[in-house]
Amino acid sequence: MRVHSIQGDTVDLVCWRELGSERSVSAVLARNPDLAALGPVLPSGTPIDLPDTPPATAPTIKLVQLWD
Protein backbone atom coordinates (compact mmCIF):
# COMPACT_ATOMS: atom_id res chain seq x y z
CA MET A 1 0.00 0.00 0.00
CA ARG A 2 1.31 3.48 -0.82
CA VAL A 3 0.37 6.52 1.25
CA HIS A 4 1.56 10.12 1.25
CA SER A 5 2.68 12.03 4.31
CA ILE A 6 0.85 15.10 5.55
CA GLN A 7 2.29 18.13 7.34
CA GLY A 8 4.13 17.18 10.53
CA ASP A 9 4.20 13.43 9.83
CA THR A 10 6.93 11.18 11.13
CA VAL A 11 7.40 7.56 10.07
CA ASP A 12 6.03 6.24 13.35
CA LEU A 13 2.99 8.52 13.13
CA VAL A 14 2.21 7.27 9.61
CA CYS A 15 2.54 3.67 10.84
CA TRP A 16 0.22 4.39 13.77
CA ARG A 17 -2.39 6.10 11.59
CA GLU A 18 -2.35 3.62 8.71
CA LEU A 19 -1.47 0.32 10.42
CA GLY A 20 -2.59 0.90 14.01
CA SER A 21 0.85 0.36 15.55
CA GLU A 22 4.41 1.67 15.48
CA ARG A 23 5.80 -1.87 15.38
CA SER A 24 6.27 -1.78 11.62
CA VAL A 25 8.58 1.27 11.56
CA SER A 26 11.65 -0.85 10.81
CA ALA A 27 9.81 -2.66 7.99
CA VAL A 28 8.71 0.67 6.51
CA LEU A 29 12.25 2.06 6.68
CA ALA A 30 13.56 -1.13 5.02
CA ARG A 31 11.06 -0.69 2.17
CA ASN A 32 11.81 3.04 1.87
CA PRO A 33 15.56 3.48 2.47
CA ASP A 34 15.43 7.14 1.37
CA LEU A 35 13.05 8.15 4.21
CA ALA A 36 15.78 8.27 6.85
CA ALA A 37 17.67 10.91 4.85
CA LEU A 38 14.64 13.24 4.95
CA GLY A 39 14.92 13.74 8.70
CA PRO A 40 12.49 13.02 11.54
CA VAL A 41 9.63 15.14 10.15
CA LEU A 42 8.75 14.13 6.60
CA PRO A 43 7.99 16.72 3.95
CA SER A 44 4.29 16.89 3.02
CA GLY A 45 3.37 14.61 0.15
CA THR A 46 6.26 12.18 0.58
CA PRO A 47 5.23 8.80 -0.87
CA ILE A 48 5.64 5.93 1.59
CA ASP A 49 5.32 2.24 0.73
CA LEU A 50 3.79 0.36 3.67
CA PRO A 51 3.91 -3.40 4.24
CA ASP A 52 0.95 -5.28 2.76
CA THR A 53 0.01 -6.79 6.08
CA PRO A 54 0.60 -5.20 9.46
CA PRO A 55 2.80 -7.18 11.87
CA ALA A 56 1.15 -9.51 14.33
CA THR A 57 -0.02 -7.85 17.50
CA ALA A 58 1.63 -8.66 20.79
CA PRO A 59 0.01 -11.37 22.86
CA THR A 60 -2.40 -10.10 25.46
CA ILE A 61 -1.41 -10.35 29.10
CA LYS A 62 -3.97 -11.36 31.66
CA LEU A 63 -4.04 -8.87 34.51
CA VAL A 64 -4.34 -10.09 38.07
CA GLN A 65 -6.29 -8.03 40.58
CA LEU A 66 -4.83 -7.92 44.06
CA TRP A 67 -8.21 -8.15 45.78
CA ASP A 68 -9.96 -10.95 43.88
Backbone torsions as a table, in degrees:
resi	resn	phi	psi	omega
1	MET	NA	139.0	177.9
2	ARG	-114.5	130.2	176.4
3	VAL	-125.8	168.4	177.6
4	HIS	-122.4	139.6	-179.2
5	SER	-70.8	155.4	174.0
6	ILE	-115.2	172.8	-175.6
7	GLN	-55.4	129.4	177.4
8	GLY	85.0	2.9	-178.4
9	ASP	-71.0	143.9	167.7
10	THR	-118.0	167.0	-178.5
11	VAL	-62.1	-42.9	-179.2
12	ASP	-67.6	-32.0	176.6
13	LEU	-68.1	-40.3	176.7
14	VAL	-62.9	-43.1	178.8
15	CYS	-62.0	-42.9	179.6
16	TRP	-63.0	-46.0	-177.0
17	ARG	-67.8	-43.7	-173.5
18	GLU	-89.2	-32.1	-174.8
19	LEU	-113.6	-12.0	177.5
20	GLY	85.5	7.8	-179.2
21	SER	-163.0	153.3	175.6
22	GLU	-89.4	1.2	-175.3
23	ARG	-64.1	-19.0	-176.4
24	SER	-97.4	13.1	-179.0
25	VAL	-57.9	-45.6	-179.1
26	SER	-64.4	-36.5	177.7
27	ALA	-67.7	-38.3	178.6
28	VAL	-67.0	-42.8	178.6
29	LEU	-66.1	-32.8	176.7
30	ALA	-67.6	-36.8	179.0
31	ARG	-76.9	-23.4	-177.3
32	ASN	-128.2	73.8	-174.5
33	PRO	-63.4	-19.3	-179.5
34	ASP	-80.3	-12.6	-177.9
35	LEU	-64.9	-38.1	-177.2
36	ALA	-62.4	-31.0	-179.0
37	ALA	-73.7	-15.1	-178.4
38	LEU	-81.5	-11.1	-179.3
39	GLY	96.7	178.4	-175.8
40	PRO	-68.6	-36.8	178.0
41	VAL	-101.3	119.4	-176.1
42	LEU	-76.9	144.6	173.7
43	PRO	-64.5	146.4	178.6
44	SER	-59.5	137.5	177.2
45	GLY	86.2	5.8	178.7
46	THR	-67.2	124.5	177.6
47	PRO	-73.7	137.3	-178.6
48	ILE	-132.4	123.9	175.1
49	ASP	-88.5	120.5	179.4
50	LEU	-99.3	155.3	175.4
51	PRO	-60.3	150.0	-179.1
52	ASP	-64.9	-38.8	178.6
53	THR	-123.5	136.5	178.1
54	PRO	-67.2	154.2	178.5
55	PRO	-64.7	156.9	179.8
56	ALA	-62.3	143.7	179.7
57	THR	-76.0	157.5	179.3
58	ALA	-67.9	148.4	178.0
59	PRO	-63.6	146.3	179.6
60	THR	-78.0	147.8	-179.9
61	ILE	-110.7	127.9	178.8
62	LYS	-76.5	126.7	179.5
63	LEU	-86.2	143.1	178.4
64	VAL	-110.3	128.4	177.4
65	GLN	-87.5	138.1	-178.4
66	LEU	-67.5	-29.8	-174.5
67	TRP	-113.4	49.1	177.3
68	ASP	-91.7	NA	NA
